[in-house]
Amino acid sequence: MEIQIKRVTTNSQAELVAGLAKTIWYDHYSPIIGREQVEYMLGKYQTSKAILAQTELEGNYYFLIHHEFVPVGYIGIVEKHNELFLSKLYILNTERGKGIGHFAIDFLVTRCRELGAPYITLTVNKQNSDSIGAYEKLGFEIYGEVESDIGAGYVMDDFLMRLRVNPR
């Protein structure tokens, strides 16, 4: 099984991420938060222009995940002094259960160690039981809750999760 993770640096790569986001988010999030909120969030955060703007901020990175040389998902991270924040880890529904998520987390653990941070942290919607379960299988633990106003009357109601990364 060939899995590769490549940093997003070009407009064409950002367009691939935006296309994946559209497919994955409508499929996965519409039943959880509704189609209208998905459309709002895609337009605000996951257009190619928004993705490239985020990568221009210090410590923000996107990565495409390729399986058998085909883009099947993506990662978004923010590197901070004491943590690596996983803002996005999305894989096409047809590619789940193939070890791709585990491979992505291993990639992030290595990056976290290079950063010298003790944790990978993330937020996950409280109603997103499939993702919560997947993260727990990978060793993440819930350590809090947060509500975030994202505009247009939408609020994200999330659990805070983290994975302790031991230095080597």
C-alpha positions in Angstrom: 0.0 0.0 0.0 1.5 3.3 -1.1 0.6 6.3 1.0 2.2 9.7 0.5 1.7 13.0 2.3 2.8 16.1 0.4 2.7 19.7 1.5 0.3 22.0 -0.3 2.2 25.0 -1.8 0.6 25.7 -5.2 -2.8 26.9 -6.3 -3.5 23.6 -8.2 -2.8 21.7 -4.9 -5.1 24.0 -3.0 -7.8 23.4 -5.7 -7.4 19.7 -5.1 -7.9 20.2 -1.4 -10.9 22.4 -2.0 -12.5 19.7 -4.2 -11.8 17.0 -1.6 -13.3 19.2 1.1 -16.5 19.7 -0.9 -16.9 15.9 -1.4 -16.0 14.9 2.1 -17.8 17.7 4.0 -21.1 17.3 2.2 -21.0 13.5 2.7 -19.8 13.5 6.3 -21.0 16.7 7.9 -24.4 17.4 6.3 -26.2 14.9 8.6 -24.4 16.3 11.7 -24.5 20.1 11.2 -26.8 20.5 8.2 -26.1 21.4 4.5 -26.4 25.1 5.0 -23.7 25.2 7.7 -21.5 23.0 5.5 -21.9 25.4 2.6 -21.1 28.4 4.8 -18.0 26.7 6.3 -16.7 25.5 2.9 -17.1 29.0 1.4 -15.4 30.6 4.4 -12.5 28.1 5.1 -12.1 25.6 2.3 -11.9 27.5 -1.0 -8.5 27.3 -2.7 -8.0 31.0 -2.0 -8.8 30.5 1.7 -6.5 27.5 1.9 -3.6 29.4 0.4 -4.3 32.4 2.7 -4.1 30.1 5.7 -0.8 28.6 4.5 0.7 32.2 4.4 0.1 32.5 8.2 3.1 31.4 10.2 2.8 27.9 11.5 -0.2 26.9 9.2 0.2 24.0 6.8 -1.9 21.9 4.5 -0.9 18.5 3.2 -2.5 16.3 0.5 -2.8 12.6 1.3 -2.3 10.3 -1.7 -3.2 6.6 -1.7 -1.8 4.7 -4.7 -0.9 8.1 -6.2 -4.4 9.4 -6.1 -5.4 12.3 -3.7 -7.8 10.8 -1.1 -7.7 13.3 1.7 -5.9 16.2 3.4 -4.5 17.5 6.7 -4.4 21.0 8.1 -2.2 21.8 11.0 -1.1 24.8 13.0 2.3 24.5 14.7 2.5 26.3 18.0 5.3 26.5 20.5 3.9 23.9 22.8 1.5 21.9 20.6 0.7 20.8 17.1 -3.0 21.7 16.5 -4.7 19.3 14.0 -7.3 21.5 12.5 -8.3 19.1 9.7 -7.9 15.4 8.9 -10.3 14.4 6.2 -10.3 11.2 4.1 -12.8 10.2 1.4 -15.4 7.8 2.7 -14.3 5.2 0.1 -10.8 5.2 1.5 -11.5 4.9 5.2 -10.5 1.8 7.1 -7.4 1.3 5.0 -4.9 2.6 7.5 -4.6 6.0 5.9 -5.7 7.9 9.1 -3.2 5.9 11.2 -0.5 6.7 8.7 -1.4 10.4 8.9 -1.3 10.4 12.7 2.2 8.8 12.5 3.3 11.6 10.2 2.0 14.2 12.6 3.6 12.5 15.6 6.9 12.7 13.8 6.3 16.4 13.1 5.2 17.0 16.7 8.5 15.5 17.9 10.5 17.7 15.5 8.6 20.7 17.0 9.4 19.5 20.5 5.7 19.7 21.5 4.2 17.2 24.0 0.7 17.1 22.4 -1.2 16.9 19.2 -4.5 18.6 19.9 -7.8 18.9 17.9 -11.4 19.9 18.2 -14.2 17.6 17.0 -17.9 18.2 16.9 -19.7 16.5 19.9 -22.1 14.8 17.5 -19.4 13.4 15.3 -19.3 10.0 17.1 -17.5 8.2 14.2 -14.6 10.6 14.3 -14.5 10.7 18.1 -14.3 6.9 18.1 -11.6 6.9 15.4 -9.5 9.4 17.3 -9.9 7.4 20.5 -8.7 4.3 18.7 -5.6 6.3 17.7 -4.9 7.2 21.4 -6.6 10.6 21.7 -8.4 11.5 24.8 -11.1 14.1 25.4 -9.9 16.8 27.9 -12.5 19.6 27.5 -15.2 21.3 25.5 -15.3 24.5 23.5 -18.0 26.5 21.7 -16.9 28.8 18.9 -19.0 31.4 17.1 -18.0 31.1 13.4 -20.3 33.8 12.1 -23.7 33.9 10.3 -25.4 32.5 13.4 -23.4 29.3 13.4 -21.7 27.9 16.5 -19.3 24.9 16.6 -19.9 22.8 19.7 -16.8 20.7 20.1 -14.8 18.4 22.3 -11.1 19.2 22.8 -9.0 16.1 22.3 -5.3 15.5 22.6 -2.7 12.8 22.0 0.4 12.8 24.2 3.5 12.5 22.1 6.5 11.1 24.0 9.9 12.5 22.8 12.3 9.8 21.4 
